[in-house]
Amino acid sequence: MKGILIAVLALAVVGGAIWFLARPETSEAPPPPAAATPPPPAATTPPPPAAAGTLRVDMKDFAFAPQTLRVPAGTTVVWTNQDAAGHTVTSDTGAFSSALLAKSQSFERTFAEKGTFEYHCTPHPFMKASVIVE
């Protein structure tokens, strides 16, 4: 019985040595893991101006959308109230102001000169937005 055990162990050692010596050698290191590409940074500035013409701003869910509008001089902006509550479009400097607009009513203004025009809703002063004319 001891002889069989010694023969099995010897066979295992010899087989392991043959396997170790016969395996292919690789001198190449495995490639490094691919680096994760970070997402692009969030936009912190308003989008570039659109072509002159007519652009819309909706008053919906007690907010102006878009909140910041960048346009070239000569653009007409049309605000339309989509809420059941009445809203106004009132310049912070008094340059323009609409009447109280009921649902589906609109107000428009053409911006001929460059500048930043901040405005709000008089009955809901937390509603704020701006038009940037370039």
C-alpha positions in Angstrom: 0.0 0.0 0.0 2.9 2.4 0.8 4.3 1.7 -2.6 1.1 2.7 -4.4 0.9 5.9 -2.3 4.5 6.8 -3.1 3.9 6.1 -6.8 0.8 8.3 -6.8 2.6 11.2 -5.1 5.6 10.9 -7.4 3.3 10.9 -10.4 1.5 14.0 -9.1 4.9 15.8 -8.5 6.2 14.8 -11.9 2.9 15.8 -13.6 2.8 19.1 -11.9 6.4 19.8 -12.9 5.7 18.9 -16.5 2.6 21.2 -16.5 4.6 24.1 -15.0 7.4 23.8 -17.5 5.2 23.2 -20.5 2.8 26.2 -20.0 3.4 29.0 -22.5 5.3 32.0 -21.2 3.8 35.5 -21.6 6.1 38.4 -21.2 3.4 40.9 -21.8 1.7 42.5 -18.8 -2.1 42.6 -19.0 -3.4 45.9 -20.3 -4.3 48.5 -17.6 -8.0 48.9 -16.9 -9.6 51.6 -19.1 -9.9 54.9 -17.3 -13.4 56.0 -16.8 -14.3 59.1 -18.9 -15.8 61.8 -16.6 -19.1 63.3 -17.8 -18.9 66.7 -19.4 -19.3 69.6 -16.9 -22.8 71.0 -16.5 -23.5 74.1 -18.4 -23.1 77.1 -16.3 -23.9 79.7 -18.9 -27.1 80.2 -21.0 -27.1 78.7 -24.5 -25.9 80.9 -27.3 -28.3 83.3 -28.9 -30.9 82.1 -31.4 -31.4 83.8 -34.7 -33.4 87.0 -34.6 -37.1 86.3 -35.0 -39.8 85.4 -32.5 -39.2 83.2 -29.4 -41.6 82.0 -26.8 -41.5 81.9 -23.0 -44.1 79.9 -21.2 -45.5 80.7 -17.8 -46.3 77.3 -16.4 -46.3 75.7 -12.9 -45.5 79.2 -11.5 -42.2 79.5 -13.4 -40.9 81.2 -16.6 -39.6 78.6 -19.1 -36.9 79.1 -20.2 -35.7 81.0 -17.2 -32.8 82.6 -19.2 -33.2 83.4 -22.8 -30.2 84.6 -24.9 -31.2 86.4 -28.1 -29.8 88.7 -30.8 -31.0 92.3 -30.9 -34.3 92.6 -32.9 -35.8 89.5 -31.4 -39.4 89.5 -30.3 -40.2 87.5 -27.2 -43.8 86.3 -26.7 -44.8 85.2 -23.1 -47.9 83.0 -22.8 -49.6 82.1 -19.6 -50.2 78.3 -19.4 -51.4 78.4 -15.7 -54.9 78.9 -14.3 -53.5 81.7 -12.1 -52.9 85.1 -13.6 -49.3 86.3 -14.2 -47.5 89.4 -15.4 -44.2 90.0 -17.2 -42.7 93.0 -15.3 -39.2 94.4 -15.9 -37.2 94.8 -12.7 -36.2 98.3 -13.9 -39.7 99.3 -15.2 -38.6 99.1 -18.9 -41.7 97.0 -19.7 -44.7 95.5 -18.0 -47.7 93.4 -19.1 -51.2 93.5 -17.8 -52.3 90.6 -15.6 -52.5 87.7 -18.1 -55.2 85.1 -17.8 -54.7 81.5 -19.0 -53.7 81.4 -22.7 -53.2 85.2 -22.9 -49.9 86.5 -24.3 -47.6 89.5 -24.0 -44.9 90.4 -26.5 -41.9 92.7 -26.6 -39.2 93.3 -29.2 -35.7 93.7 -27.8 -33.9 96.2 -30.0 -31.0 97.1 -27.7 -28.3 94.9 -26.1 -28.3 94.3 -22.4 -29.6 92.0 -19.7 -33.3 92.4 -18.9 -34.4 90.8 -15.7 -38.1 90.4 -15.0 -40.6 88.9 -12.6 -44.3 88.2 -12.1 -45.8 90.9 -9.9 -48.3 88.7 -8.1 -45.7 85.9 -7.7 -42.4 87.7 -7.1 -40.5 84.4 -6.7 -41.1 83.9 -10.5 -37.9 85.5 -11.9 -36.2 85.2 -15.3 -34.1 87.2 -17.8 -33.6 88.0 -21.4 -30.0 88.6 -22.5 -29.8 90.5 -25.7 -26.4 90.4 -27.6 
